[in-house]
Amino acid sequence: MRASMSFIFEYINKKRWFLLGYLALVLECITPIIAAVLQRDIIDNVFTDKQYDQFAFLIILYAVFFFGPKLWFTVRKVTFFHMSYHLQMNLTEQFLKKIYGLPTAAFNKEHTGKLLNNIRNDISNACNTAVNEMLSESVKIIVSLIFLSVAIAYISLTMLLVVSVVAFIYYILLYKFGDKTKENAGRVRQEKAHLSVNIEESISSVRETVAYNLQNQQMNDFEEKFQKYYKALIEEGLYKIKILFISDPFLYTTKLTVILFGAINAFKNNVSLGEFVVSFTLVDQLVTGLGQLFQQGLIGKRLIASVDCVQSVMIKENLQYGHIQFNGKIESIEFRNVTFRYSEDSELVLENLNLDVPVGKKIAFVGESGSGKSTIAKLLLRAYEPEEGEVLINAEKVIEYNHQYADRITAVLQDPHFLPITIKENLIFDKDYEQKDIEDVCRKMLCFDFIQELSDGYETEVGERGTRLSGGQKQRLALARSMLKNADVLILDEATSALDIETEYHIQKNIDQLRKNMTTIIIAHRMTTVQNADVIFVLDKGRVITKGTHSELIVESPVYKSLYETQLKVS
């Protein structure tokens, strides 16, 4: 638990609030003990010794200390709730930054539903448990037990000894039940994560589910996941009941023992009636506190399960950036002896690739599926790192550049992503562009007209992942977005695949005008898309086998000619 608390404590950015919280906590602990001691004075002095003149003063004083804990309880709860809220916000922010910084290979191993469950449940539970339970409630119980032990020892060391035996038994029980409690909590979280993943997948694939009539299969998968989650919950709940069934009898036995022991001493006049009442009250609070501390220990085990889920993502290594600032323009792009595969058990995608990409020109990569075309783009974008070899920009390894590198190279993919905001916001991404410039670019990318036809124009919400737009509309908007960014290197990876040939032709012509003397890399299966490229690289099994213009390759390269003629036959 110490490691889990240390992890959480690093993200608490409101530590000064501990002063107020723990001041209120100490006062909350000590005031009921003073109130209990005042009971002794009221019983012994007023009712036994008949000093009635002290009654008014003592009852007022008793009322102050009796109701005082309610005030300090409120202050403590509000203070630690405030800290918990800011902790959750800070940890969530850091968790999101971690996700943004993960290499693509690491991110692809994490499921979106699981990450959402980490944020919605694990982070929330960890922050609430760590602050409101461990740092607040548990500390409050421990401080109360210390004060109560001192007060009881002052009255009767024998009573304190009895309670100490109970405390030792509780410690043994905690040790015995703790690991199983952690295991049960971990299983509940795991099954809940699986259920969240299933629900997220079901919602995101609604169209495919309906199209292929898979509703029953999806519902069966959901029921299976829910049954496993429900079973884990039941097992956890039954184990909690088992713990209570074993531990609670110690509470009541101890209280009865104290009553019996105190009554015998009162009969023998070893203690006054007031001392007997106070000692029983204090012991009752102490034993109750021990039971609460035992439960807090079990809650702490569940905290470990939550923190483990969060840490499983937070401990992953970020994509590493260097310290070289990107000054000037991109003047050279080189792949030197690059070998790459997507996983250890998969085949090589690129093998000892050596490639000089001409800058300031329109470049195209063609080849059969799996030849490595898109992989070259991903390596340039730093979505992945080479297994061997180096990718160099201006004779420097791309890993040596700082975050500015991302501003110099951009890509438009086959299925571009859109945030659930307006068209304009998706186009500019918080950059400052003149409306005239936005409209000019949209005209050249042939999306101006359909935007004007929308009821809210550029202020139209595109829906989650752009679901209110067609595939062709999304591709045209994504192209307009990339033209506004105007990066040194633009990669178009099947970026016009959803467009008809005529629309694609006009857009490609406009892109050539807008990016004259700039580097544009095109990856496409449609040969008409690449015919007017300045240089076409032909790839086969992860290697560049030839390069040239369309007219040169159609004569000199059998592979390129075969690709071209095959597509002519299909079309």
N, C-alpha and C positions, 0 to 999 in steps of 0.2 A: 504493500500500500504506500510505503514511503516513496518509492519511485514514481507512482502515479500522482501523488500529491506534489512532488517536486516538478513533474511535467506541467501540471495545472498551474502551479504557483508562478512559473515563468511568464504566464500570459496575464496575470493579474496586474492591471495598470492603475489601480486605485488603492494602492497599499496604505496610503495615509488614512483611509477610512477605517482601518483596523483599530486606530486609537479610540475613536468614538465607539465603534462596535464592541470592543473588549472592555471599555469603561462601563458601558451599559450592561454588559454581561456580568462583570464582577458585582455591580450593584444589584442586579437581578438575583444573583446567587446568595448574597449575604443578607439581604433584607428579609426574606422569609425565615431565616435562622434567628434573626433578632426578634421577629414577631413571635416565633415559637418560645424563645426565652422569656419574652414578656408575658406569655401565658402562665409560666411558672410563677412570676411575681404577682399576677392577678389572683391565681389560685391560693398561693401561700400567704401573701400579705393581706389581701382583701378578704377572701372568704374564710381562710383558716385563722389568721391572726386578727381578723375583724378591723383592719385599718382602712375603713371605708373612705376616709378623706383622700386616699391615693387612687381611688377607683376612676374618677373622671380623667385625671392626668394619664393613668396607665392605659385606659381604653382608647383615648385619643392617640396616644403614642402607638398603641397596637394597631389602630386603624391605618395610621400613616405607613407603617412598615408592612402591613398586610396587603394594602392596595398598591404600594410602591412597585412591587415586581411587575405589575401589569403595565405600568408606564415604561419601565426599563425593558420589558419584553418587547413592547412596540418599537422602541428606539433601536433595539438590537436587530429585530426582524427587518425593519425598513433599511437599516444600514447594510446588512449583509445581502439583502435582496438587491440593493443598488449595486453592490460589488459583483454579485452573480450576473446581473444583466450586462454590465460592461465587460465582464470576463467572457460571457457567451458571444457578445458582439466582436470582441477582439480575437478570440479563438476562431470564430467563423471566418473573419477576414483573413487571418493567417492560413486557414485551411484552404480558402479559395485561392489565395496567392500561391500556395503549394501546388494546387491543381494546375494553375496557369503556368507554373514553372516546370512541370514535369515533362521530361522527354516524351515524345509521341509513343515510343515503344512501351514505356512504363504506364502512360495514361491508358493505352489500349487494353491493358490487363485489368483495369478497373472498370466495373460496370456503372453506368450512370445511376441506376436505381440504388446501388449500394452506396455510392457517394452521397446521394440525396438522403438516404437513411442515416449516414454518418452525421450530416448537418442537422437534420430534423430531430433525430432522437439521441444519438450517441453524444454529440457535443452538448446538447441541452441537458441530458441526464448527468453527464460528467460535471458540468459547471454547477448545476443545482446541488448535486450530491457533495461535491468538494467544498463549496462555500457555505451553503445553507445547512448542510448536515455535518460534515467533518470539521470545518473551521468555525462553525457557529454552535450547532447543537451539541456536538461531541465535546468541544472545549467547555461549553457551559456545564455539561454534566460532570466532567472531570473536576472543574473548579468547585462545583457544588459538593461533590464527594469529598474533596479535601477539607472544605469548611465544615461539613457535617461530621467528618471523622474527628476533627479537632474538638468540636463541640461535644460529641459523644464521649470521647476520651476524657474530657474534663468531668463528665458525670459518672461514667463507668467504663473502665478499661475492659471488663469482662464482656460487656455488650459489643464493644468494638471488635474484640477477638472473635465473637460469634459471626459478626458480619464479614470479617476478613476471611473466614473459612468459606462463606458463601461466595465472596469475590473470587477466591481461588478456584472454586468449582466452576464458576462462570467462565473463567479463563480457559479451563480445560475443555469446556463445552465449545467455546469459540474456536479453539484449535482443532477440535474434532469435526465441527460442522462447517468451518470456514471454507475449505477447499471445495467441498461439494456445493456450497452456496455460490461460489464464484463460477463453478462449472455450469450450474443450472442457469445462472444469469447470462453467461456467455452463449449457451445454447439458445436461450430465448432471443437474444439479440441477433444471433446468426440466422435463425429461422424467420425472424421479422424482416431482416435484410433480404432474404430470399423471396419473401412474400412481396416486399416493396419492388424488387426487381421484376417479378412476374406482373404486377399491376402496371408498372411503368411500360413494360414491353407490350402488354395488351392494349394500352391506350395509344402508344405510338404506332402500333401496327393495325389500327382499326380497319383501314382500307384494304390491306392485304387479307386480313381475317375474313372480312365479308366477301371479298372477291373470290377467295378459295374455299368459302363455306367451312371455315375452321372454328366457328363459334363454340361448338361442343368441345372440341379439343382444348381450346383456351380455357373454358370453364372447368373442365376436368383438371387441367394443370393448376388452376387457381385453387380448386377444392383440395387438391393434394398438398399444395404448399400451405394452405390455411390449416389443414388438419395437423400437419407437422408443427406449425406454430402453436396451435391450440394445445397439442399434446405437451409441448415444452412448457407452456404456461401452467398447465395442470400439474405437471411434475414439480415445477418450482413452487406452486402454491401448496401442494401436499407436503413438500419437504419443510416449508415454513411452519405448517401446522404441527408437524412432527417435532420440530425444534421447540415450539411453544409448549407442547404436551410434556416434553421432558424438562424444560427449564422453569416453567411457571410454578410447579410445586415447591421449588426451593424458596421462591419469594414468600409464599404463604406460610411455609413451615418456619422460616426465619422470623416472620412477624409474630406468629403464635408463640415461638420460643421467647422472644423479647417480652411479650405481654406476661407470660408465665414468670419469667425471671424478675421482671420489674414488680409484678404483684407481690411475689414472695418478699422482696426487699422492702416494699412499702409496708407489708404486714409486720415485718420485723423492725420497722422504723429506721431502717438503714438509709432510706431516701424519703423525702417528703412527697406528698401527693402531687404537688406541682412538678417536682423533678421527675416523678414517674410518668406523668402525662407528657412532659416535654421530651423525655428520653424516648418514649414510644413514638411520638411525632417525628423526632429526628431520625430514629432508626427506620421508621416507615419510609421517610423521604430517601434515606440512604439506600435501603434495599431496592426501592423503586428505581432509584438512579442507577443502581448496578444492573437492573434488568434493562433499562433504557440504553446503558452503555454497551451491553451485550448485543442488543439489536443494532446499535450504531456500528459495532464491529462487523456484523453481517452485511450492513449497508455498504460499508467500506469495501467488502469483497466484491459487491456488485459494481462499485465505482471502478475497480480494477478492470472489470470486463468492458465497461464503456470506454475507459482510457485506452485500453489495448486496441479497440476498434479504430479509434481516432489516430493513435500512434502508428498503426499499420500503414497509414497514408503519409503522415507527417515525417516519418523517418526516411522516406524515399529521397534519393538524391535529385536535386533540381538540375535542369539543363544548365550547364556551366557556360558563362560568358567570359570573354577575356577583358583586357583593359585598353585595347587599341581603339582610339576614336576614329570614326569613319570620316575622313576629310577628303574633299574632292569627289570625283566621279569614279565609277567602276570602269577600270581600263583593261582588266584581263580576268578571265575565268578559266580555271584549269582543274581537271581531275587527274590526279597523279597516282597510278597504281591502285585504284580504288576497287576493293572487294567488299561485297555486302550481301547479307541474307537477313530476312526478317525475324528469324528465330533460329536457335541452335539446331533444331531438328528439321529445318527446311532447306531446300536446295539454294545454291548461290543464284542471286539475281544479277549481280554484276561481278565480273571476274577480271581482276587486274586491268581495270579500265583506265586508259590514258586518253585524255580528250582536252583539246584547246577550243574553247567556245569563242568565236569571233564576237567582239562587242560592237555596239552601234549598228547591228544588222538584225535582219529577221531570220531566225534560226528555226529549223524544224527537226523533230526526231520522229522517225517512223520505224515500224517493225511489227512483227507478230505480237499478239498478246503474251505478256510475260517476258518480253525481250529486255525490259529494264527502262523503258521510256519514262514512265511516271516516277520511278525510283530516282532517276537523275534529278528530277525537279524537287523531290522531297529532300534529297541530300543538300541541294542548293538552299532550300528553305530552312534547313537545320531541323526538319521534323525528325530526322534520324541522323546517326553518326556512322561513318564507314567502319566496317569491321577491320579493314586494313587500308592503308593509303591515306591520301589527304585531298581535301577540296580546298582550293586556293582562290582567293580574290585579291587582285593586285599583289600577287606573290606572297600573301599572308594567309595562314590557315584561317578558315572562317570561324573556328572556335576561339581565335585570339581577339575577335572584335567584340565590342561591348553591345549594349542593347540597340544602339543606333543602326546596327546591321539590318534589323527588321524593317526599318524605314526605307531601305535602299532596294528592297526586292519584294515583290508581291505576286500573288497568284490568283487566277480565277479557275475554279474547279468545275467539274461537270455538274455537281449538285451543290451550288453555293448556299451558305448558311445565312439566314436573316434573323435578326432579333425581333421580338414581338412589339415593335415600335413603328413609327411612321416611315413612309418611303424616304422622305428627306433625311430623317435621322439615320436610316440605314445607308444612305448614300454618303453622308459627310462624316459620320462617326466622330462628332464633337470637333471636327476641324472647321475652320472659318473660311467658307467659300461664298462668293457673291452668287445671288440667285441667278443672275444672267449666265455665269459660268456653268452652273449646274444645268440650266436649261439647254445651253449650247451643247454640252456633252451628251445629254439625254437625246437631243435631236440626232446627233451623229451615231448613237448606239440604238437608234430607232425605238426608243421607249417613251419619247415625249408625248406622242399622240395618245397612247393608251393611258398614260398618267392623267392627261387632261380630261379624258372621258370618265375618270373616277369621280365620285361625288365630292370627295375632299381633296382631290388632286394630290399634291406632294405630302399633304397631311394625312393621307389615308393610312390606317393601321394595316400592316401586312399579315398579321396573325402569327401564331406560334410557328417558327421555322418557315415563315413565308407561305403558309398554307392557303392564303387567299389569292395567291398568284399562280399562274401556270408555270410550267417548266421553262418555256421560252421567255416569259416575262422576267423570271428570276435571273436567267442567264444574261439578258440584256441589261438589267439593273446592276448586276455584279460587274459587267464590263464597264458600265458608266462609272461605277464606284472606283474601279481600278484606274480609269482614265483620269479621274479627279486627283487621285493620289499621285499619279505621274512618277512612279518609282523608276530608278535607273534600269532595273531589270523587271520585265513583266513576263510571267509564265502563264500561258493559256493551255490548260490541260483538259482537252475535250470541252472547252468553254463554250462552243457553239453547237454542240451535238443535238440540242433540242430545237434548233432553228432549221427552217427550210433552206434549200440551197440558195435561193435568190436573196433572202434576208441575210444569210451568212455572207454572201458575196459583198453586199453593200456595207455591212459592218466591218468586214475585213479590210475593205478599201479605205474606210474612214480611219480605222486603227492604224493603217500604214501611213496615212497623212499625219495623224496626231503624234505618232511615235517615229517620225522620220529621224534617222541618225541615232536612234535609241535601240537598246537591246530588247528584242521580243522573242521569246522562246515558245514555239507552238508544238504541242503534243496532240496528235489527232489520228484517228483511224480513217477518217474521210479524206481521201487524197486531194480533193479539190481545195481543201483548207490549206494545204502546204505547198501547192504547185508553184506559187510565186515567191517562195522563200529564197533568200540570198544563198543560204547553204542548207542542205538537207543531209542529216546524218542517218544512215541506215544501221539499225541495231539487230543483232541476232545472238540470242543466248548470252546476253549481258556484255557484249562487245560491239564496238563500232567496226563494221566490216568495210564500209566505204562512205564517201561523202561527195557532194557536188550539187549542182542545180538540177531541177527536174529534167530539163532537156538532156543533160549529160548522163544522169542516172538511168533514164529510160533506155539509153543505148548501151551503157557500160555495166550496169548492175542487174544481173538476172533476178536477184531477190527483190529489188525495188520494182522491176518490170512485172514480176509475178504479182506483187501486192497491188500494183496499179491495174493490171488487167483483170485480176480477180474481182476487184471492186467495180470495174466497168460492167462485168458480166452480171453481178448481183444487182446493180442499179438499173 
